[in-house]
Amino acid sequence: MSSKLTNYLRTFRKRSGLSQEEVAFLLGCRFGAKVSRYERFEREPNLRTALSYEVIFHTKVHELFAGIYEQVERDAGKRARRLARRLAKQHVSERKLAALKAITEPPSDDLRWEPIVHP
């Protein structure tokens, strides 16, 4: 069971001193009710809204939505392990298996993810 809340939107909003209506305005919404639904875990925001929260609170999306991130990370890890077992029986590249292994191991805090650039 997750020890983290689904999201920390209310915490960051309160810390910033903004009202739900003010955050709604910054998100491009008409009413604070939508912000309330996000804060009470009744609704998950779309990607654009999640990124807007990141901009508003100067906090990474995975920190704002820590509980959701934790669940996604756990689910992706399970699927990566299953896929790696399936592919290990075939002749696949070590790079592919290493990429799957990396999914199952959470990154350290000081690790920066860089895109892979192919020549």
C-alpha positions in Angstrom: 0.0 0.0 0.0 1.2 3.4 -0.9 2.4 5.7 1.9 2.0 8.8 -0.3 -1.2 10.7 -1.0 -2.5 10.6 -4.5 -1.5 14.2 -4.9 -0.2 17.1 -2.9 -2.0 19.9 -4.8 -3.8 21.3 -1.8 -0.6 21.4 0.2 1.2 23.3 -2.5 -1.7 25.6 -3.1 -2.0 26.5 0.6 1.7 27.0 0.9 1.5 29.5 -2.0 -1.4 31.4 -0.5 -3.5 31.0 -3.6 -7.3 30.3 -3.4 -8.9 27.5 -5.5 -10.4 30.1 -7.7 -7.1 31.8 -8.3 -5.4 28.5 -9.2 -8.4 27.7 -11.5 -7.8 31.0 -13.3 -4.1 30.2 -13.7 -5.1 26.8 -15.1 -7.5 28.4 -17.5 -10.6 27.1 -15.8 -13.7 29.1 -14.9 -14.4 27.8 -11.5 -12.5 26.6 -8.4 -14.7 23.5 -8.2 -12.5 21.7 -10.7 -9.4 22.5 -8.6 -11.3 21.2 -5.6 -12.0 17.9 -7.4 -8.3 17.5 -8.2 -7.4 18.2 -4.6 -9.9 15.7 -3.2 -8.6 13.0 -5.6 -12.0 12.8 -7.3 -10.5 13.6 -10.7 -7.1 13.2 -12.3 -5.9 16.1 -14.4 -4.9 15.7 -18.0 -1.3 16.2 -19.0 -1.6 19.9 -19.9 -3.2 20.6 -16.5 -0.6 18.6 -14.6 2.2 20.5 -16.4 0.4 23.7 -15.6 0.5 22.8 -11.9 4.2 22.2 -12.3 4.7 25.7 -13.6 2.4 27.3 -11.0 4.0 25.6 -8.0 7.6 25.3 -9.4 7.5 21.6 -8.4 8.0 18.6 -10.5 4.8 16.7 -11.6 6.0 13.5 -10.0 6.2 15.3 -6.6 2.8 17.0 -7.0 1.2 13.6 -7.9 3.4 11.4 -5.7 0.9 8.7 -5.1 -0.1 8.4 -8.7 3.5 8.4 -9.7 4.3 5.6 -7.2 1.5 3.4 -8.6 2.5 4.1 -12.2 6.2 3.3 -11.4 5.1 0.0 -9.7 2.9 -1.1 -12.5 5.4 -0.2 -15.2 8.1 -2.2 -13.3 5.9 -5.3 -13.1 5.2 -5.1 -16.9 8.9 -4.5 -17.6 9.9 -7.6 -15.6 7.3 -9.7 -17.5 8.4 -8.4 -20.8 12.1 -9.0 -20.0 11.3 -12.7 -19.0 9.4 -13.1 -22.3 12.2 -11.6 -24.4 15.0 -13.4 -22.6 13.8 -16.6 -24.2 14.3 -15.0 -27.6 17.5 -13.6 -29.2 17.1 -9.9 -28.3 19.8 -7.3 -27.8 21.4 -6.7 -24.5 20.5 -3.0 -24.9 16.8 -3.8 -24.9 17.1 -6.0 -21.8 19.2 -3.3 -20.0 16.5 -0.7 -20.9 13.8 -3.0 -19.3 16.0 -3.6 -16.3 16.4 0.2 -15.8 12.6 0.5 -15.7 12.4 -1.9 -12.8 15.1 0.0 -10.8 13.9 3.4 -9.6 16.5 6.1 -10.4 18.6 7.6 -7.6 17.8 11.2 -6.7 21.0 12.5 -8.2 20.5 10.7 -11.5 19.4 12.9 -14.4 17.5 11.2 -17.2 19.0 12.1 -20.6 17.4 11.3 -23.9 19.2 8.6 -25.9 20.5 10.1 -29.1 21.2 7.8 -32.0 23.8 8.8 -34.6 
